[in-house]
């Protein structure tokens, strides 16, 4: 790449993509600024590369860019860096999780918002995913929009953006359902109100197994089937009644995937054969394909203290 400050550098954990990717394509692509580069210099070059389409081209080819040695000291400087890409701030529809809870358990491979229809391999493998389809049950309990006791979200936190405290139960439900309808393939079912609730919990069933990449037009295995499958194995909830040791309902995916453990074993094998195990260092930034379709991510257990900052954007 023709850049004055950011240089491609070798990165031992990178893997080389097989065909049909061009020969020698590393994943992730590792870039490091020249010595003594200031944040002003780095962000100016990022803006130039983004404006010329070079960043988009690199993400299309490599899926991920791993920026090392940026020297970012705090959330403000991280914000300055990511805003240099000039992408559109993402609007969440149906928040699935709260991001303030930190846990040291592994997180299995998944696409960001892979449980949501809102947005992002092997041909036979992809075709089978399209034929089988996929279905998740996401349950949002009735509760305050301000709750912080759970990593999950209540109905109001997920879909209650336009619900007012003065709305009665019927108006609240209408506004919530209108928000869900923005997710083109989602269906839902209301639970019965309990303990004096104005309305019950909400079970949503977003469906998607494969998405077409908006630029390459290649089909992508975009979903959280593998994550749900491995979590169900970890918690011994693969088979009915899908209840974990804490008494919580934790099912795998539904439809034919639920019983196709051989297919999901194949998916796990593909993912782990192509994975790159990145070892984080302070001030490192990883930029995943902005379409969120070509790369999945996961987390391994760690020791000590760490804090990660996430920034979600849309391509257009």
Secondary structure, 3 states (H helix, E strand, C coil): CCCCCEEECCCCCCEECCCCCCCCCEECEEEEECCCCCHHHHHHHHHHHHHCCHHHHHHHHHCEEEEECCCCCCHHHHHHHHHCCCCEECCCCCCCECCCCCCCCCEEEECCCCCCCCCCCCHHHHHHHHHHCCECCEEECCCCCCCCCCCECCHHHHHCCCCCCCCCHHHHHHHHHHHHCCCCCCEEEECCCCCCCCCCCEEEECCCCEEECCCCCCEEECCCHHHHHHHHHHCCCCCCCCECCCCCECCCCEHHHHHCHHHHHHHHHHHHHCCCCCCCCCCCEEEECCCCCCCCEEECCCCCCCCCCCCCEECC
